[in-house]
Amino acid sequence: MSATPPIAVENLNHWFGKGPLRRQVLCDVTTSIPAGEIVIVTGPSGSGKTTMLTIVGALRSAQEGSVRVLGRELRGAKSGDLEAVRKRIGFTFQQHNLLAALTASQNVELGLRVTGSFDRAELRRRANAMLEAVGLGAHLDKKPDQMSGGQRQRGAIARALVGEPAMLLADEPTGTLDPKTAKIVHQNIKLLSKENGITVLITSHFPE
């Protein structure tokens, strides 16, 4: 295991708005997350959880401080460097964002197509194997509207992880699910992260 943590944040500050409406949402945040750890950031709406996640995920620019992710400094980084970091991260959000016209298997294949490294047969094999891993082996050919909320969210997790990313960033991944289904989704994340050594950062309204 590398001695350098995949996420290292120092003195991070971030504001929204201008003039009298300017509001600070991240205040001198300093933290590091070791490789292979699962960390959950909790807090009420507006407390900066999603802002923090999108900065770490190279989706939003850091305004002040240092943000080193997967060995690269993100603040002031060039667009190509940011893209290189994003390609090594799996993302999943409260809304599953599966494409309605595609089956579960086809949706997960999208997580691999960006690499351009696999032929059609291998894309399908890897997508189906990941869906099996999250308990959706019986739903490979179903479209999102034929699956439950929990099944759709597990499909989104499969899509995020199929490319074997170094990290998974999950923003309120179970916010719309009932407690029982949310527990299943969290168990899937925990199991897959341990099996693959993936660092996981999750945001949630709910400490439990």
C-alpha positions in Angstrom: 0.0 0.0 0.0 1.3 3.4 -1.0 2.4 5.8 1.9 0.8 8.6 0.0 -2.9 8.9 0.7 -5.1 9.0 -2.4 -6.9 12.0 -0.9 -5.0 14.7 0.9 -6.7 18.1 1.6 -5.1 21.0 3.4 -6.6 24.3 4.4 -9.4 24.1 1.9 -11.8 27.1 1.7 -14.7 27.6 -0.7 -17.3 30.3 -1.1 -20.5 30.7 -3.1 -22.0 34.0 -4.3 -20.6 37.5 -4.4 -20.8 40.7 -2.4 -23.2 40.6 0.5 -24.5 37.2 -0.7 -21.1 35.6 -0.5 -21.2 32.6 1.9 -18.4 30.3 2.9 -19.3 26.6 2.8 -15.9 25.0 3.4 -13.8 26.5 6.2 -10.1 25.5 6.5 -10.7 21.8 5.8 -7.7 19.6 6.4 -8.0 15.8 6.1 -6.5 12.8 4.5 -8.0 9.4 3.5 -5.8 6.3 3.4 -6.0 3.9 0.5 -8.8 1.3 0.8 -10.7 3.2 3.5 -14.4 4.0 3.5 -15.2 7.4 4.8 -18.7 8.9 5.3 -19.2 12.7 5.5 -22.5 13.6 7.2 -24.2 16.9 7.8 -27.4 18.8 7.0 -28.2 20.2 3.5 -26.0 23.2 2.7 -23.1 22.1 5.0 -20.7 21.7 2.0 -20.7 17.9 1.7 -21.4 17.8 -2.1 -19.1 20.8 -2.7 -16.3 18.8 -1.0 -17.0 15.7 -3.0 -17.1 17.6 -6.3 -13.7 19.3 -5.5 -12.1 16.0 -4.6 -13.6 14.5 -7.8 -12.0 17.2 -10.0 -15.5 18.3 -11.0 -15.2 21.7 -9.3 -12.1 24.0 -8.9 -10.6 24.5 -5.5 -10.6 28.2 -4.6 -8.1 28.2 -1.7 -5.9 25.5 -0.2 -4.4 22.3 -1.5 -6.3 19.3 -2.8 -4.1 16.3 -3.8 -5.9 13.4 -5.3 -4.3 10.2 -6.6 -0.9 12.0 -6.5 -1.9 15.1 -8.4 -2.5 18.6 -7.1 -5.9 19.7 -8.4 -5.8 23.4 -7.5 -4.6 25.2 -10.6 -4.3 22.0 -12.6 -4.6 21.9 -16.3 -7.8 20.5 -17.9 -5.9 17.4 -19.2 -4.6 16.6 -15.7 -8.1 17.0 -14.2 -9.5 14.7 -16.9 -6.8 12.1 -16.1 -7.8 12.1 -12.4 -11.5 11.9 -13.3 -10.9 8.8 -15.4 -9.6 7.0 -12.3 -12.6 7.8 -10.2 -16.1 6.1 -10.2 -19.0 8.4 -9.4 -22.5 7.7 -8.2 -25.2 10.1 -7.1 -28.5 10.2 -5.3 -30.3 10.1 -8.7 -29.0 6.9 -10.4 -28.7 8.6 -13.8 -29.2 5.3 -15.7 -30.3 5.9 -19.3 -34.0 4.8 -19.6 -33.6 3.4 -23.2 -30.8 1.0 -22.2 -30.8 -2.2 -20.2 -29.0 -2.6 -17.0 -26.1 -4.4 -18.8 -25.9 -1.7 -21.5 -25.9 1.0 -18.9 -23.0 -0.6 -17.1 -21.1 -1.1 -20.4 -21.0 2.7 -20.7 -18.6 2.7 -17.7 -16.2 0.8 -19.9 -16.8 2.2 -23.4 -14.9 5.4 -22.5 -11.7 3.4 -22.3 -11.9 2.1 -25.8 -10.0 -1.0 -24.6 -12.5 -3.8 -25.0 -14.5 -5.4 -27.8 -18.3 -5.8 -27.6 -18.1 -9.3 -26.2 -15.7 -8.3 -23.4 -17.8 -5.2 -22.6 -20.8 -7.4 -22.1 -18.9 -10.0 -20.1 -17.4 -7.4 -17.7 -20.7 -5.5 -17.3 -22.7 -8.7 -16.5 -20.0 -9.9 -14.0 -20.2 -6.6 -12.1 -24.0 -6.7 -12.1 -23.8 -10.2 -10.7 -21.5 -8.9 -8.0 -24.1 -6.4 -6.8 -26.9 -9.0 -6.9 -28.5 -8.0 -10.2 -27.7 -11.1 -12.2 -31.4 -11.8 -12.8 -32.0 -8.2 -14.1 -29.3 -7.9 -16.8 -31.8 -7.2 -19.6 -34.2 -5.0 -17.6 -34.5 -1.3 -18.3 -34.5 1.1 -15.3 -38.3 1.5 -15.2 -38.5 -2.3 -14.8 -36.4 -2.2 -11.6 -36.9 -1.0 -8.1 -35.2 2.1 -6.7 -32.6 0.0 -4.8 -31.9 -2.1 -7.9 -31.4 1.0 -10.0 -29.0 2.4 -7.4 -27.0 -0.9 -7.4 -26.9 -0.7 -11.2 -25.4 2.8 -10.8 -22.8 1.5 -8.4 -22.0 -1.4 -10.9 -21.5 1.2 -13.6 -19.2 3.3 -11.4 -17.0 0.3 -10.4 -16.9 -1.7 -13.6 -13.9 0.3 -14.9 -11.9 -0.7 -11.8 -11.4 2.9 -10.5 -8.9 3.8 -7.8 -11.7 5.6 -5.9 -15.5 5.7 -5.6 -17.2 9.0 -4.8 -20.8 8.6 -3.8 -23.0 11.6 -3.2 -26.1 10.7 -1.1 -26.3 7.3 -2.9 -29.1 6.0 -0.6 -30.9 9.3 0.1 -34.1 8.2 -1.7 -34.2 4.6 -0.4 -35.9 3.0 2.5 -33.6 1.9 5.4 -33.6 -1.8 4.5 -32.7 -1.2 0.8 -30.1 1.5 1.8 -28.4 -1.1 4.0 -28.1 -3.5 1.1 -26.6 -0.8 -1.1 -24.1 0.1 1.6 -23.2 -3.5 2.0 -22.5 -3.8 -1.7 -20.2 -0.8 -1.6 -18.4 -2.1 1.4 -17.9 -5.6 -0.1 -16.7 -4.4 -3.5 -14.4 -1.8 -2.0 -12.7 -4.4 0.2 -12.4 -6.9 -2.7 -10.8 -4.3 -5.0 -9.0 -2.1 -2.6 -11.0 1.0 -3.6 -11.0 4.1 -1.5 -14.6 5.3 -0.9 -15.9 8.7 0.0 -19.6 8.9 0.7 -21.8 11.9 1.7 -25.0 11.4 3.6 -27.7 13.4 5.5 -28.1 10.4 7.8 -25.4 9.4 10.4 -26.9 5.9 10.8 
